[in-house]
Amino acid sequence: MAIRHMLDGAFQPQTWMLLIFGLVFSGVGFGLIFAMLYGSRLAQREQRKQAEHPAEPWLWREDWAQGRVVSKTRSNMIGAWIFAVLWNLVSMPMLFVLPQQAADKLTMPIGTILAGCSIKKRGHPA
């Protein structure tokens, strides 16, 4: 619909909101599809390793088999940042829909909490 408005030359501020809304939710949908496909491949690979070495669980993970332990702190921090950014992108259009008082009471504290959690994960390993 937003693209149709752009092609018709009737590009209004509401069109930007529709375009951002469509892009964010399409991106989330395609991301979930990709995660499902990639996750199923990883699960099959893990099940194969478990079947090959049922009594040696340290051989199920590649890093443990090589005698290393890889930290997941960085990936957890990146995930928290992505979630905080997506939450704020999705909730920002509500500033135009909801009255200003309701928006201040609802979206800003949640966005601040998510950003704070991301910063906390960045600062503290584990």
Sequence and secondary structure as in RCSB ss.txt:
>XXXX:A:sequence
MAIRHMLDGAFQPQTWMLLIFGLVFSGVGFGLIFAMLYGSRLAQREQRKQAEHPAEPWLWREDWAQGRVVSKTRS
NMIGAWIFAVLWNLVSMPMLFVLPQQAADKLTMPIGTILAGCSIKKRGHPA
>XXXX:A:secstr
 HHHHHHHT   HHHHHHHHHHHHHHHHHHHHHHHHHHHHHHHHHHHHHHHH TT GGGSSHHHHTT     HHH
HHHHHHHHHHHHHHHHTTHHHHS HHHHHHHHHHHHHHHHHHHHHHHHS  
